[in-house]
Amino acid sequence: MRMSKRGEVAPFIVMDVMEAAARAEAAGRHIIHMEVGQPGTAAPKAAREAVSRAMDGGPLGYTGALGLPALRKRISQLYRDWYDVDVSSDRIVVTPGSSGGFTLAFTSLFDEGARIGIGAPGYPSYKAIIQALSLETVSIPCAEENRYQPVPSDLPKNLDGLLVASPTNPSGTMLDRPALTGLIDACNDMGAAFISDEIYHGIEYERKAVTALEVTNEAYVINSFSKYFSMTGWRVGWMVVPEDHVRRVERLMQNFFICAPHASQIAALAALDASDELVENMKVYTRNRQLMLDGLPKAGFTKVAPPDGAFFVYADVSDLTDDSNAFAAEILEKAGVAVTPGMDFDGERGNGTLRFSYARSTPDIEEGLERLAKFMANR
């Protein structure tokens, strides 16, 4: 049977690492998971209870394509509470995770062959979605001195769009308002669309993340309940689009997905008011972050930068290896710690980097650091 070139995307390496770790666990080994960007906490209790009540009350079916009105209004309130920005609920689209949001955004904004700039290192699935939609990824190498974020002088000419993430995966670095404004202005000057990945907002340590909506209404902003709200498996997120784009995104949503899962939307609405539990989760991430910043250099991973947000540390290990895939496999085999090779995030320089996630429990992080230290001492 014939096959489309759209399906010839690169593997998502972290998923391969997860599968290798699962095989080791199935064989009886205890693996410490530092590979995946998934909170170790469950969805907030209020979210789970809300779904239980809804299921007892009757069947859950399709919602409107844009999402439950109550959820869209509550997300609008989130922007007032977090950023002091007024965003009409009419501009909010509830999506099946941020992945659904990216698919909708790229399809709404770009025709076949359009050139989309993304920073490197960056989240690998951007490129896969772009390729599968017959668009072109323009990789923008981001300098360490710019904390792995693009700056206007990095941007090539004739981009049709630019996607940025703040906090970013894998480095956890953030763009402040002047930096974000500079990139948005550069896109405006070349007539390029601007897409802001804000799925790690809420997970910040020393300063609040800036939303692109503080700078402009002419952007696509994508967020998710997966990270701060600990709802990865529920597959629910949202996007904010310009007012004159709502109907076109709605039509795409109707045909691609019909709607985000009804049960997940009910859970998301309740999760937005679970502030006490979410604050406690942040205390865990804050503690884990400090453990990593103290423990990784002691273990021998000395070239790390403090993340501003998210729950990752991106480490330069070029003094230790020129094959991060093999190095990660060695760490899994000998230390029982799963980490992600940098090739997932940067095809040019990733052979010399690793990403460590500290999203799991504090005891896991402590044990993982002990194992890494022992591994490095005996290497």
C-alpha positions in Angstrom: 0.0 0.0 0.0 1.3 3.5 -0.8 2.3 5.8 2.0 2.5 9.6 2.3 5.7 11.5 2.9 3.9 13.4 5.6 4.2 10.3 7.8 8.0 10.2 7.5 8.6 12.3 10.6 11.5 11.8 13.0 10.8 9.8 16.1 10.1 11.5 19.3 13.2 10.3 21.1 11.9 10.8 24.7 9.0 8.4 23.9 11.6 5.8 22.8 13.5 6.4 26.1 10.2 5.9 28.0 9.6 2.6 26.3 13.2 1.5 27.1 12.6 2.5 30.7 9.3 0.6 30.7 11.0 -2.6 29.4 13.6 -2.3 32.2 10.8 -1.9 34.7 9.0 -4.9 33.3 12.2 -6.9 33.8 12.1 -6.0 37.5 14.4 -3.0 37.7 13.5 0.2 39.5 13.9 3.2 37.2 14.0 6.8 38.2 12.2 8.9 35.5 14.0 12.1 34.6 13.2 11.8 31.0 9.6 12.9 30.6 8.0 16.3 31.1 5.0 14.9 33.0 4.1 16.0 36.6 4.3 13.2 39.2 1.1 14.6 40.7 -2.5 13.6 39.8 -5.1 16.0 38.4 -6.4 18.2 41.2 -8.9 16.5 43.6 -11.6 19.0 42.7 -11.2 18.1 39.0 -11.5 14.4 39.6 -14.5 14.9 41.8 -16.2 17.2 39.3 -15.9 14.5 36.6 -17.3 11.8 38.9 -20.4 14.0 39.7 -20.9 14.7 36.0 -20.7 11.0 35.1 -23.3 10.2 37.8 -25.5 12.9 36.4 -25.9 11.6 32.9 -24.1 10.9 29.6 -21.3 13.2 28.5 -21.4 14.0 24.8 -20.2 16.5 22.3 -19.8 20.1 23.3 -19.7 23.1 21.0 -16.5 23.1 18.9 -15.1 26.1 20.8 -15.6 24.5 24.2 -17.9 24.8 27.2 -18.9 28.5 27.6 -18.3 28.3 31.3 -14.7 27.0 30.8 -14.0 29.7 28.2 -15.2 32.4 30.5 -13.1 31.0 33.4 -10.0 30.9 31.2 -10.7 34.6 30.3 -10.7 35.3 34.1 -7.3 33.5 34.4 -5.8 36.2 32.1 -7.1 38.9 34.3 -5.9 37.2 37.4 -2.5 36.2 36.2 -1.5 39.0 33.8 -4.1 41.8 34.3 -5.0 41.4 30.7 -8.6 41.4 29.3 -9.2 38.6 26.8 -12.7 38.1 25.6 -13.9 34.5 26.1 -15.1 34.7 22.5 -11.4 34.5 21.4 -10.7 31.4 23.4 -10.8 27.9 21.8 -10.7 24.8 24.0 -8.5 22.2 22.3 -7.6 18.5 22.6 -4.3 19.3 24.3 -1.7 21.8 23.1 -0.9 19.4 20.3 -4.4 20.0 18.9 -3.8 23.7 19.3 -0.6 23.6 17.2 -2.3 21.6 14.5 -5.1 24.1 14.4 -2.8 27.1 14.4 -0.5 25.9 11.6 -3.5 24.8 9.5 -5.3 28.1 10.0 -2.3 30.4 9.4 -0.2 28.8 6.7 -0.5 27.3 3.2 1.7 24.5 1.9 5.3 25.4 1.8 5.2 28.2 4.3 8.4 28.7 6.3 8.0 28.5 10.1 10.8 29.5 12.3 11.4 27.7 15.6 14.3 28.0 18.0 16.8 25.3 18.6 16.9 23.7 21.0 13.2 23.3 21.0 10.3 20.9 21.4 10.7 18.3 18.7 7.0 17.7 17.9 6.8 21.3 16.4 8.9 20.0 13.5 6.9 16.8 13.1 3.5 18.6 12.9 5.0 21.3 10.6 6.4 18.5 8.3 3.2 16.5 8.3 1.2 19.6 7.2 3.7 20.1 4.2 5.1 23.2 5.7 8.8 24.0 6.1 10.7 24.2 9.4 13.3 26.9 9.6 15.6 26.0 12.5 17.0 29.0 14.4 20.1 28.1 16.4 19.8 30.0 19.7 23.0 31.0 21.5 23.8 29.9 25.1 24.5 33.6 25.9 20.9 34.3 25.0 19.8 31.5 27.2 18.7 29.4 24.2 16.0 31.9 23.2 15.9 33.6 19.8 16.6 37.3 19.5 15.5 39.5 16.5 19.0 39.4 14.9 18.8 35.6 14.8 15.7 35.6 12.5 16.2 34.8 8.9 14.4 36.9 6.3 11.1 35.9 4.6 9.6 33.8 7.4 5.9 33.2 7.2 5.7 32.6 10.9 7.6 32.3 14.1 6.9 30.0 17.1 8.5 30.8 20.4 8.1 29.1 23.8 8.5 30.8 27.2 9.3 29.0 29.4 10.9 26.8 26.8 11.4 23.1 26.6 14.1 21.9 27.1 16.0 24.7 28.9 13.2 26.3 31.0 14.3 29.8 30.1 11.8 32.7 29.6 11.5 35.8 27.5 10.9 39.0 29.4 8.6 41.6 28.0 11.2 43.6 26.0 12.6 40.4 24.5 9.1 39.2 23.6 8.2 42.6 22.2 11.3 42.7 20.0 10.4 39.3 18.4 6.8 40.3 17.9 7.9 43.6 16.3 10.4 41.8 14.0 7.6 39.5 12.9 5.3 42.4 12.2 8.0 44.0 10.1 8.3 41.0 7.8 4.6 40.2 7.8 5.1 36.9 9.7 2.5 35.3 12.1 3.5 35.0 15.7 2.7 31.9 17.8 3.4 31.8 21.5 3.7 28.4 23.3 2.8 29.2 26.9 2.1 25.7 28.2 4.5 26.0 31.1 3.0 29.2 32.4 2.3 29.0 36.1 5.5 26.9 36.7 7.9 29.9 37.3 10.4 30.5 40.1 11.8 34.0 40.4 9.5 36.0 38.2 6.2 35.7 36.4 6.1 34.6 32.8 4.9 37.2 30.3 2.1 36.3 27.9 2.3 37.5 24.3 -1.2 39.0 24.9 0.4 41.7 27.1 2.1 42.9 23.9 -0.3 42.2 21.1 -3.8 40.8 20.2 -2.4 39.7 16.8 -0.9 36.5 17.9 -1.9 32.9 18.5 -1.3 31.9 22.1 -1.4 28.2 23.0 -1.7 26.8 26.5 -2.5 23.5 28.2 -3.8 22.0 31.4 -1.1 19.3 31.1 1.7 20.9 33.1 0.8 23.4 35.8 -2.6 21.7 36.3 -1.1 18.2 36.2 -3.5 16.9 33.6 -1.3 15.4 30.9 -3.5 12.4 30.2 -6.7 14.4 30.0 -5.7 15.9 26.7 -7.2 19.4 27.1 -5.8 22.8 26.4 -6.7 26.1 24.9 -5.7 28.7 22.5 -6.4 32.4 22.1 -6.7 33.8 18.6 -7.4 37.2 17.1 -11.1 38.0 16.9 -11.2 37.8 13.1 -9.7 34.3 13.2 -12.2 32.7 15.6 -14.6 31.5 13.0 -12.0 29.9 10.7 -10.4 28.1 13.7 -13.9 27.0 14.8 -14.6 25.5 11.3 -11.3 23.6 11.5 -12.0 22.4 15.0 -15.5 21.1 14.0 -14.0 19.0 11.2 -10.7 17.9 12.8 -11.8 17.1 16.4 -15.5 18.0 16.8 -14.6 19.2 20.3 -12.2 18.6 23.2 -13.3 15.7 25.4 -16.3 16.8 27.4 -15.1 15.0 30.6 -11.8 16.7 30.4 -13.4 20.1 30.0 -15.4 19.6 33.1 -12.2 18.6 35.0 -10.4 21.6 33.6 -13.0 24.0 34.8 -12.7 22.7 38.3 -8.9 22.6 38.2 -8.8 26.3 37.6 -10.1 26.9 41.1 -7.8 24.3 42.8 -5.2 27.0 43.7 -4.3 25.5 47.1 -3.3 22.2 45.7 -1.5 23.7 42.7 0.6 26.0 45.0 1.6 22.8 46.9 2.7 21.2 43.7 4.9 24.3 43.0 6.6 23.9 46.3 7.7 20.4 45.1 9.0 21.8 41.8 10.8 24.6 43.6 12.5 22.1 46.0 13.4 19.7 43.2 14.8 22.5 41.1 17.2 23.5 43.9 18.2 19.8 44.4 19.0 19.6 40.7 21.0 22.8 40.6 23.0 21.6 43.6 23.2 17.9 42.8 24.0 17.8 39.1 27.3 19.7 39.3 28.3 17.5 42.3 27.6 14.5 40.2 29.8 15.8 37.4 27.3 17.6 35.1 28.8 21.0 35.6 27.6 22.9 32.6 24.0 23.7 33.6 22.0 27.0 33.7 19.2 27.7 36.2 15.8 27.3 34.5 13.4 30.3 34.9 10.4 28.0 34.7 9.1 24.6 33.6 10.7 21.6 35.3 13.8 20.8 33.2 17.5 21.3 33.4 19.4 21.4 30.0 23.0 20.3 30.5 26.0 20.7 28.1 27.7 17.3 28.3 30.0 17.9 25.3 33.0 17.4 27.6 31.6 13.9 28.5 30.3 12.6 25.1 29.7 13.3 21.5 26.8 10.9 21.3 24.0 11.9 23.7 21.8 9.0 22.5 24.5 6.5 23.5 25.2 8.4 26.7 21.6 8.4 27.8 21.3 4.7 27.1 24.4 4.1 29.2 22.9 6.1 32.1 19.7 4.1 31.9 21.5 0.7 31.8 24.1 1.4 34.5 22.4 3.9 36.8 18.8 3.1 36.3 18.0 6.7 35.5 16.1 7.7 32.4 17.2 11.0 30.8 16.5 12.5 27.4 19.2 12.9 24.7 19.6 16.5 23.4 19.2 15.2 19.8 15.4 15.3 20.5 15.7 19.1 20.7 18.6 20.2 18.5 19.6 18.2 15.5 22.8 20.1 15.0 24.2 20.4 18.6 22.1 17.9 20.5 24.8 15.2 20.5 26.5 17.2 23.3 23.5 17.8 25.6 21.0 16.1 27.9 17.7 17.1 29.4 16.9 16.2 33.0 13.3 16.5 34.2 12.5 17.1 37.8 8.7 16.8 37.6 8.5 13.7 39.8 8.5 13.4 43.5 11.3 14.8 45.7 12.4 11.4 46.9 12.7 10.3 43.3 14.8 13.3 42.5 17.1 12.7 45.5 17.6 9.0 44.6 18.1 9.9 40.9 20.9 12.3 41.8 22.5 9.8 44.1 22.5 7.2 41.3 23.9 9.7 38.8 26.7 10.7 41.2 27.6 7.0 41.7 27.5 6.4 37.9 29.7 9.3 37.1 32.2 8.4 39.9 32.6 4.9 38.4 32.6 5.9 34.7 
